[in-house]
Amino acid sequence: MADTSKQYDGIIETCRSLFINKMKDYGSAWRILRLPSLTDQIFIKTQRIRGLQQNAVQKVDEGQVSEFIGIINYSIMALIQLEKGVVEQPDLNLEQATKEYDKHVAETKELMMNKNHDYGEAWRDMRVSSLTDLILQKLLRVKQIEDNKGKTLVSEGIDANYQDMINYAIFALILLEEN
């Protein structure tokens, strides 16, 4: 599992760097996005990945890697929005946003390490396409919970689903790197 932890950190370093650079370009404009808008952004990226996996021809020269990175960063933004709420004007500077980003990554990585221990790294034997489908399934669950105004009867909350999407996307990126 030490390899997984290092690989995880390497992917997060790439995602975090992109997040920081976009914060420098755009500030925290994303703070005005409501949760369903972030969910839909992740949905679009996941659908694009499925299309790339299923179609022989692609018309936009971007691959799965950039889309999985987008899923990770949008999911972290969603976790921040869940905790802090939506605002009318951008309100986080680079340092504050990065601190929030790092906090949610640490919590999500801890969840991954605990599940990885219990499941014995079963994801390493999965296909990237299966991880994509699991992300899509989690998205559909989140959309249903959002439609239910956040209420669930027996299911985990929206935050756990976003964390799972982050971890599945990281697993997919690890598998893509290894192949």
C-alpha positions in Angstrom: 0.0 0.0 0.0 3.0 2.3 0.3 3.2 2.4 -3.5 -0.5 3.4 -3.6 0.1 6.2 -1.2 3.0 7.6 -3.2 1.1 7.2 -6.5 -1.9 8.9 -4.9 0.2 11.8 -3.7 1.8 12.2 -7.1 -1.6 12.5 -8.8 -2.9 14.9 -6.2 0.3 17.0 -6.7 -0.7 17.3 -10.4 -4.3 18.1 -9.6 -3.4 20.6 -6.9 -1.0 22.4 -9.2 -3.7 22.8 -11.8 -6.1 24.0 -9.1 -3.6 26.6 -7.9 -2.9 27.8 -11.4 -6.6 28.2 -12.2 -7.0 30.0 -8.9 -4.3 32.4 -10.0 -6.1 32.9 -13.4 -9.7 33.1 -12.2 -9.7 33.5 -8.4 -12.4 31.6 -6.6 -15.2 32.3 -9.1 -16.2 28.7 -8.7 -17.5 29.6 -5.2 -20.7 30.9 -6.7 -21.5 27.5 -8.2 -24.4 25.6 -6.6 -23.8 21.9 -5.9 -25.9 20.7 -8.8 -23.8 22.8 -11.2 -20.6 21.1 -9.9 -22.3 17.7 -10.1 -23.2 18.4 -13.7 -19.6 19.5 -14.6 -18.4 16.1 -13.2 -21.2 14.4 -15.1 -20.1 16.0 -18.4 -16.5 14.9 -17.8 -17.5 11.4 -17.0 -19.7 11.1 -20.1 -16.8 12.4 -22.2 -14.5 9.7 -20.7 -17.1 7.0 -21.5 -17.3 8.4 -25.1 -13.5 8.2 -25.4 -13.5 4.7 -24.1 -16.3 3.6 -26.5 -15.7 5.6 -29.7 -12.9 4.9 -32.2 -12.8 8.5 -33.3 -12.5 11.6 -31.1 -12.8 15.2 -32.5 -11.2 17.1 -29.5 -7.6 16.4 -28.8 -7.8 15.8 -25.1 -7.7 12.4 -23.5 -9.0 10.7 -20.4 -6.2 12.0 -18.1 -7.3 15.6 -18.2 -10.9 14.6 -17.7 -10.1 12.5 -14.6 -8.1 15.4 -13.2 -11.2 17.6 -13.8 -13.4 15.1 -11.9 -11.0 15.2 -9.0 -10.8 19.0 -8.8 -14.5 19.6 -9.3 -15.3 16.9 -6.6 -12.9 18.7 -4.2 -14.6 22.0 -5.0 -18.0 20.3 -4.3 -16.8 19.1 -0.9 -15.7 22.7 -0.1 -19.1 24.0 -1.2 -20.8 21.4 0.9 -18.9 22.5 4.0 -18.8 26.3 3.4 -21.9 26.9 1.4 -22.4 28.8 -1.8 -21.6 32.5 -1.9 -22.7 35.4 -4.2 -19.2 36.7 -4.8 -15.8 34.9 -4.8 -14.6 35.0 -1.2 -11.5 32.8 -0.9 -8.0 33.9 -1.7 -5.4 31.5 -3.0 -4.0 30.6 0.4 -7.5 29.9 1.9 -8.7 27.9 -1.1 -5.5 25.8 -1.1 -5.9 25.1 2.7 -9.5 23.9 2.1 -8.3 21.8 -0.9 -5.6 20.2 1.2 -7.9 19.5 4.1 -10.4 17.7 1.9 -7.7 15.8 0.1 -6.3 14.6 3.4 -9.8 13.4 4.6 -10.4 11.7 1.2 -7.0 10.0 1.2 -7.5 8.7 4.7 -10.9 7.2 3.6 -9.1 5.6 0.6 -6.3 4.1 2.8 -8.9 2.6 5.2 -11.0 1.1 2.4 -7.9 0.0 0.6 -6.8 -1.9 3.7 -10.2 -3.6 4.0 -10.7 -4.4 0.3 -7.1 -5.4 -0.3 -6.5 -3.1 -3.2 -9.1 -4.9 -5.3 -9.2 -1.9 -7.6 -5.8 -2.8 -9.1 -7.5 -5.7 -10.9 -10.3 -3.5 -12.3 -10.6 -1.9 -15.7 -10.5 1.9 -16.1 -13.8 1.6 -17.9 -15.3 0.0 -14.7 -14.0 2.8 -12.6 -15.6 5.3 -15.0 -18.9 3.4 -14.7 -18.6 3.5 -10.9 -18.0 7.3 -11.0 -21.1 7.7 -13.2 -23.1 5.6 -10.8 -22.0 7.8 -7.9 -23.0 10.9 -9.9 -26.5 9.5 -10.6 -26.8 8.8 -6.8 -25.7 12.4 -6.0 -28.2 13.8 -8.5 -31.0 11.8 -6.9 -30.0 13.0 -3.4 -29.9 16.5 -4.7 -33.3 16.1 -6.2 -34.5 14.8 -2.8 -33.2 18.0 -1.2 -30.3 16.2 0.4 -32.4 13.7 2.3 -31.6 10.0 2.4 -33.2 7.2 4.3 -30.4 4.7 4.6 -27.6 5.9 2.3 -24.4 7.7 2.9 -24.5 11.4 2.2 -23.4 13.4 -0.8 -19.9 14.0 0.7 -19.1 10.3 0.8 -20.1 10.0 -2.9 -17.8 12.9 -3.9 -15.0 11.3 -1.9 -15.5 8.0 -3.7 -15.5 9.7 -7.1 -12.2 11.3 -6.2 -10.7 8.0 -5.2 -12.0 6.1 -8.3 -10.6 8.8 -10.5 -7.2 8.6 -8.8 -7.3 4.8 -9.2 -8.1 5.2 -12.9 -5.2 7.6 -13.3 -2.8 5.2 -11.5 -3.9 2.4 -13.8 -3.5 4.6 -16.9 0.0 5.5 -15.7 0.9 1.9 -15.1 -0.3 0.8 -18.6 
